[in-house]
Each structure stands twice: as structure tokens, then as C-alpha cells.
Amino acid sequence: MTKADDYRTQLCALDDWDSYLLKESGLPGPRGNIELAQIVADKGTRSLFERYITYTADKAPTNSPYEFLAFCGIVGLGRLLAEGDRDILQTLRRHASDPRWRTREAVAMALQRLGDVDMEQLITAMQDWSQGTPLEQRAAAAAVCEPRLLGKARHARVVLKILDGITTSIERVENRRSEEFLALRKGLGYCWSVAVVALPDEGKQLMEKWLASADKDVRWIMRENVKKNRLARMDAGWVKEWQSRIRK
């Protein structure tokens, strides 16, 4: 029996999941129990998810075990979204600006469940989010820059355009010390590499425009991306050349 099977068995035997989830949350600690959260999302009910998302940052601060309940609730909403309840997109958009980074990660994971069943719908929604606040932009980029969602060239091409638009907006930001901006910058520091690997020829060409940028934060984003092993596996020579050039 795998650990995931054990989690399913335990949950099926319980009427009240809260104590078990708090115990198995992995929090406080460096890594929450994502595998368990995905199973809760698969097996839970709408009422459970709606109750769990009431654990807001003031009730369940970062690294608290109760934050895990909020995490599970958000990912669970992703299952309902994938099953057809598109109104949940608005709820997830609100949670994309949560002050807790794990909750923001849960939003991206929830959105990816929609992408698994309808990537066109996800892309359409994220094109809208990508024109929003920095944290909404960050959620949009993180949601669509998932390797399993980018198997089709037409999807990867639109995702590259989304990243291009978000990166363009970086140049217009005045307050670059805000937590929201820094979270967006950090996210873009890996998202580009995921999308470029999915469509190398077009992706490298588009990324080269930003690799040559004079903007200090755009250059930071690009430097982070060219450190990623996925790009080196794609084209080691190209990566080596740009690593050298972007240091100058």
C-alpha cells in the first residue's frame, strides 16, 4: 500500500477529518503535505472546502497547521472548477492575493486542475488575470507554466504570449520593493524556462528579447531562468552563451 492509499483509507474511515489533517499537515515545517491535500481535494465535499477556506490569514497564519486546512480547501475548489463550476474562478482570484505564499500556491494548483480537463478555458481566464495585480499575474503565470499542461504547441505559444505581456508590465512598475512585486518576480524566475522548453524555437527567440533587456528586474528574472537545468537539457550551448552575455 502506498502512502496515498493509506491516506485514502484513513479519510474514508473518519467522519471528522480536521484532527487528522492537522496532525498530518507537515506544518509547522518547510513543506506541507501536498500529497494529502490532493487526496482531500479528490474526496472532499463542497461544504468541507467552503469551511476550510474560512481559515483566513488572521485565523491560520503562515506555517500554522490550520493553514493546511485552507490549502486543502483551495485545492478542493479546483476540483469543483474542473467539474464545471466556473463561478469558482472568482473565488480563486480573490485568494490569489492571500498574504500566505502556500495559499497562493494552492490557487495555482487548483487552476491546473481546470487545465487538465480544459486548457483552453484556463488560458482564457489567465489571459484576463495576467492583466491584473502583481499577485494575480503571478497566479496566472504559475498556473499555466506546468509541464503537463503544455504538451500542445498551440497552448505553449499562447502561454509564451501571456508571459511576454506580464514581463512587459514589469518595466512599468514603480514600487519594486513591495512583497507583491517580489512574489511576481520570483515566479517569473522559473516560469519562462518551463514555457520555453515546451516550444523551444519560438520560446528561445522570445526569451532573447528579454535577455537583452536593460531593466534590472527583467534581467534578474532572465538570469534565474537560464540557471534552470531544464533549459540546459534543451540546449546547453544556447544557455551557456546567454549565461555569459547576461553577466556583462
C-alpha positions in Angstrom: 0.0 0.0 0.0 1.3 3.4 -1.0 1.2 6.4 1.3 -1.5 7.9 -0.8 -3.5 4.7 -0.4 -3.1 4.9 3.3 -4.3 8.5 3.3 -7.4 7.5 1.4 -8.1 4.6 3.7 -7.7 6.8 6.8 -10.0 9.5 5.5 -12.7 7.1 4.4 -12.7 5.7 8.0 -13.2 9.2 9.6 -16.3 11.3 10.0 -14.3 14.3 11.0 -11.1 15.0 9.0 -9.9 18.1 10.8 -7.8 16.5 13.5 -6.2 14.0 11.1 -5.3 16.7 8.6 -3.8 18.9 11.3 -1.7 16.1 12.5 -0.5 15.1 9.1 -0.2 18.6 7.7 3.6 18.8 7.9 3.3 22.2 9.4 5.0 23.9 11.0 7.8 22.9 8.8 9.4 23.6 5.4 7.0 21.5 3.3 3.2 21.0 3.7 1.7 17.6 2.9 0.8 18.3 -0.7 0.0 14.6 -1.5 -2.6 14.5 1.3 -4.1 17.8 0.2 -4.6 16.4 -3.3 -6.4 13.5 -1.9 -8.6 15.7 0.3 -9.4 17.7 -2.9 -10.4 14.4 -4.7 -12.6 13.1 -1.9 -13.9 16.1 -0.1 -17.3 17.9 -0.4 -18.2 21.4 -1.4 -19.2 22.2 2.2 -15.9 21.0 3.5 -13.9 23.1 1.1 -16.0 26.2 1.9 -15.5 25.7 5.6 -11.8 25.3 5.2 -11.3 28.4 3.1 -12.7 30.4 6.1 -9.3 29.8 7.8 -8.0 33.2 6.7 -4.6 34.5 7.4 -5.7 36.1 10.7 -7.1 32.7 11.9 -4.4 30.5 10.4 -1.1 32.3 9.9 1.7 31.2 7.7 3.2 27.8 8.8 0.3 27.1 11.2 -1.2 23.6 10.8 -4.5 25.4 10.3 -3.1 27.0 7.2 -3.1 23.4 5.8 -6.9 23.3 6.1 -7.1 26.5 4.0 -4.7 24.9 1.5 -6.8 21.8 1.1 -10.0 23.9 0.7 -8.5 25.9 -2.1 -7.2 22.9 -4.0 -10.6 21.3 -3.5 -12.3 24.2 -5.1 -10.1 23.4 -8.1 -11.8 20.0 -8.4 -15.2 21.7 -8.5 -13.9 24.2 -11.0 -12.7 21.3 -13.2 -16.1 19.6 -12.8 -17.8 22.6 -14.4 -18.4 25.3 -11.7 -16.8 28.2 -13.4 -18.0 30.7 -10.8 -15.2 29.4 -8.6 -12.7 31.3 -10.7 -13.8 34.5 -9.0 -13.2 32.9 -5.6 -9.8 31.7 -6.6 -8.9 35.1 -7.9 -9.6 36.6 -4.5 -7.4 34.0 -2.9 -4.6 34.7 -5.4 -3.8 37.8 -3.3 -3.7 36.0 0.0 -0.7 37.1 2.1 0.3 33.4 2.7 2.5 32.0 0.0 1.3 28.4 0.5 -2.3 29.6 -0.1 -1.2 31.3 -3.3 0.4 28.1 -4.4 -2.8 26.3 -3.7 -4.6 28.7 -6.1 -2.2 27.7 -8.9 -2.7 24.0 -8.2 -6.4 24.5 -8.2 -6.3 26.3 -11.5 -4.1 23.5 -13.0 -7.0 21.1 -12.3 -9.0 23.1 -14.8 -6.1 23.0 -17.2 -6.1 19.2 -17.0 -9.6 19.0 -18.4 -9.9 22.2 -20.4 -6.7 24.1 -21.2 -8.5 26.5 -23.5 -10.7 27.6 -20.6 -7.7 28.0 -18.3 -5.8 30.0 -20.9 -8.8 32.3 -21.5 -9.1 33.0 -17.8 -5.4 33.5 -17.2 -5.2 36.0 -20.1 -7.6 38.1 -18.0 -5.7 37.6 -14.8 -2.4 38.4 -16.4 -3.6 42.0 -16.8 -4.5 42.3 -13.1 -2.5 42.9 -9.9 1.0 41.5 -9.4 -0.3 38.6 -7.4 -3.0 37.9 -9.9 -0.3 37.9 -12.6 1.9 35.7 -10.5 -1.0 33.2 -10.2 -1.7 33.3 -13.9 1.9 32.5 -14.8 2.3 29.8 -12.2 -1.0 28.1 -13.3 -0.2 27.8 -16.9 3.6 27.1 -16.6 3.2 23.5 -15.7 4.9 20.9 -18.0 2.0 18.5 -18.1 -0.3 21.3 -19.4 2.0 22.3 -22.3 2.1 19.3 -24.5 0.4 21.0 -27.4 2.2 23.7 -29.3 -0.8 26.0 -29.6 -1.1 26.1 -25.8 2.6 26.7 -25.3 2.5 29.5 -27.8 -0.3 31.4 -26.0 1.4 30.8 -22.6 4.6 32.4 -24.0 2.5 35.4 -25.1 1.0 35.6 -21.6 4.5 35.7 -20.1 5.6 38.2 -22.6 2.7 40.5 -21.6 3.4 40.1 -17.9 7.1 40.8 -18.4 6.3 43.9 -20.4 4.4 45.2 -17.4 7.4 44.8 -15.2 9.0 47.7 -16.9 6.1 50.0 -15.8 6.2 49.1 -12.1 7.3 51.9 -9.8 7.3 50.2 -6.4 9.6 47.3 -6.8 10.1 46.6 -3.1 6.6 45.5 -2.4 6.0 41.9 -1.4 3.6 41.5 -4.2 6.1 42.6 -6.8 8.8 40.4 -5.4 6.5 37.4 -5.4 5.7 38.0 -9.1 9.4 38.5 -9.9 10.3 35.2 -8.1 7.5 33.3 -10.0 8.7 34.6 -13.4 12.2 33.5 -12.4 11.2 29.9 -13.3 8.0 30.2 -15.4 9.8 31.3 -18.6 12.0 28.2 -18.6 9.0 25.9 -18.4 7.3 27.6 -21.3 10.4 27.8 -23.5 11.2 24.1 -23.1 7.6 23.4 -24.3 8.2 25.3 -27.5 12.0 25.8 -27.9 12.4 27.6 -31.2 9.7 30.2 -30.6 10.4 30.3 -26.9 14.1 31.0 -27.2 13.5 33.8 -29.7 11.0 35.5 -27.4 13.2 35.0 -24.4 16.2 36.5 -26.1 14.4 39.8 -26.3 14.2 39.9 -22.5 17.6 38.5 -22.0 18.9 41.7 -23.7 16.7 44.0 -21.6 18.3 46.9 -19.7 15.7 46.6 -16.9 17.4 45.3 -13.8 14.5 43.2 -12.6 13.8 41.7 -16.0 17.5 40.8 -16.2 17.2 39.2 -12.7 14.2 37.1 -14.0 16.1 36.0 -17.0 19.3 35.2 -15.1 17.2 32.9 -12.8 15.7 31.2 -15.8 18.9 30.4 -17.5 20.1 28.7 -14.3 17.4 26.1 -14.7 18.5 22.6 -15.6 15.5 22.1 -17.9 16.9 24.8 -20.2 20.4 23.3 -20.2 18.9 19.9 -21.2 17.1 21.6 -24.0 20.0 23.5 -25.5 23.2 23.6 -23.4 25.1 25.7 -25.9 22.4 28.4 -26.0 22.2 28.5 -22.2 26.0 28.8 -21.9 26.1 31.7 -24.4 23.4 33.7 -22.7 24.7 33.0 -19.2 27.9 34.6 -20.3 26.2 37.5 -22.1 23.8 38.4 -19.3 26.5 38.8 -16.7 28.0 41.6 -18.7 
